[in-house]
Amino acid sequence: MAQNNADAESQTIIHNEQTPLLNDHQSDHQSDETEPEPEPEQKVRRASWYVWRAFWTIAAALILAAFIKGWVDSGGDVDFDLKAALKRALGGGLSGAAAMVLQVLLLMVMVFLFFYV
């Protein structure tokens, strides 16, 4: 058996973001250098696209108007304490923010250890 001098494990190749993952395939970057970039096409939108956007905009405005009208018509019937609601929301937000900071600090150490050690 003849020994192949082009052993994949003994080769030292500098890898960067432009190095192809498979050596037998030509990279897209090399083919872009030889061919000029095509001009981007102008996307033509049909009238139905504008009709659907107008329909959904009007539908959203009507739903929002119904909610606002219901809120205004309820007047003083609703016993809603905005100050207490904001205090409860802020309390939940602080504990959530603390949990987020802990997760980022602890999990980023783990990711660093997996990828770089």
Buried (B, 14 or more C-beta within 10 A) or exposed (E): EEEEEEEEEEEEEEEEEEEEEEEEEEEEEEEEEEEEEEEEEEEEEEEEEEEEEEEEEEEEEEEEEEEEEEEEEEEEEEEEEEEEEEEEEEEEEEEEEEEEEEEEEEEEEEEEEEEEE
